[in-house]
Amino acid sequence: MAATGSAPSPSKGKVLLTGGTGFIASHVLDCLLDHGFDVVVTVVKSDPPFDYVVHTASPYQLHWDDPVRDCLDPAIKGTTGILRSIHAYAPNVKRVVITSSSAAILRPPNHPPVYDESSWSDVTWEQALDPAHTYRASKKFAEQAAWDFLSSTTPPPSFTLATINNSYTFGPIPRSLDSLDALNTSNHRIRDLVLGRWRRQQSSTSTTTTSGSVSGSDGGGIPPTSPVFTFVDVRDVALAHVRALTVPAAGSKRFYVVGGYFSNAQIVGVVRKRFPALRDRLPGEDEEAAAEDFPRDHWRFDNARSREVLGLEYRGLEESVVDTVRSILAFQGAKEYTRRRS
């Protein structure tokens, strides 16, 4: 009897993905599978050799009891540790892609006119010991340690390296998310807006942390956008990782992955325009106009390398915000349905 149906497509290779439960990693996982890769998120001795590694795992939180123990050491040693292991035990690996961050590029508050892949953060180790600067410092020092490993190791590793330096990352929330409280920090602003936390109430205040997370914002109005006014959609970040694995010209390169500019007031405007049913949860239009804080002299970014080498075509702010809001509303609906059924 003749076989029916189509034969499965051959795998494009086997990928080890670290940090597979994180926001970016979950989208990278989906993108890898969509592009025909076999993906492993937990290593066991019986696993056959890997062709590629994507390292997204990195410590992140808003407060550090011990910056070195809790963040800097895990970020730096975690990165160099996996590179050493690949070099020693995985000779078949062709390319390693590491999730870095725009935090390893930006130099606040003294910004140059234009940022690109040649730009490096000027945060010092002494500043890194201040919890307000620990996370951004960890991204810089971990990425530098990775490049130093490649340049100083003898014999040279068999793999090449690429890093993805993404900006604030918006986009649909992972299907596996347990709670909106566990949402990635960049998406907090969209979550809080959708939940009505930016609709001003008497005697309420709001603050913005150094990481850009809005805190204490129930009824406090539209918080300041600073310190960063650039964003990228998580699906573009995921695609950047996947293409950086296999595009030959991507080896030994950083990629500044940033899609555009935003302000919190602009996000309010998008939600007001596209989701009329949410108007009762939103700040007033006069407040939206008054809260616009995008700087007239804002620095520029150059993402030409990511567009030309990786072929990225970035989603705009409206598409990213709309899809994020839809995913949050769908999550709320599913949770409410489950609650009523239980």
HELIX and SHEET records of a PDB file:
HELIX    1   1 PHE A   23  ASP A   34  1                                  12    
HELIX    2   2 PRO A   67  PRO A   67  1                                   1    
HELIX    3   3 VAL A   68  LEU A   72  3                                   5    
HELIX    4   4 ASP A   73  TYR A   89  1                                  17    
HELIX    5   5 SER A  102  ALA A  104  5                                   3    
HELIX    6   6 TRP A  125  ALA A  128  1                                   4    
HELIX    7   7 PRO A  131  SER A  152  1                                  22    
HELIX    8   8 LEU A  180  ALA A  182  5                                   3    
HELIX    9   9 THR A  185  ASN A  187  5                                   3    
HELIX   10  10 HIS A  188  VAL A  194  1                                   7    
HELIX   11  11 VAL A  234  THR A  246  1                                  13    
HELIX   12  12 PRO A  248  ALA A  250  5                                   3    
HELIX   13  13 ASN A  264  ARG A  274  1                                  11    
HELIX   14  14 PRO A  276  ARG A  281  5                                   6    
HELIX   15  15 GLU A  285  ALA A  291  1                                   7    
HELIX   16  16 ALA A  304  VAL A  309  1                                   6    
HELIX   17  17 LEU A  317  ARG A  341  1                                  25    
SHEET    1   A 6 ASP A  38  VAL A  40  0                                        
SHEET    2   A 6 LYS A  14  THR A  18  1                                        
SHEET    3   A 6 TYR A  52  HIS A  55  1                                        
SHEET    4   A 6 ARG A  95  THR A  99  1                                        
SHEET    5   A 6 THR A 160  ASN A 166  1                                        
SHEET    6   A 6 LYS A 253  VAL A 257  1                                        
SHEET    1   B 2 VAL A 114  TYR A 115  0                                        
SHEET    2   B 2 ARG A 300  PHE A 301  1                                        
SHEET    1   C 3 TYR A 168  PHE A 170  0                                        
SHEET    2   C 3 THR A 230  ASP A 233  1                                        
SHEET    3   C 3 GLY A 260  TYR A 261 -1                                        
SHEET    1   D 2 THR A 207  THR A 208  0                                        
SHEET    2   D 2 VAL A 214  SER A 215 -1                                        
END                                                                             
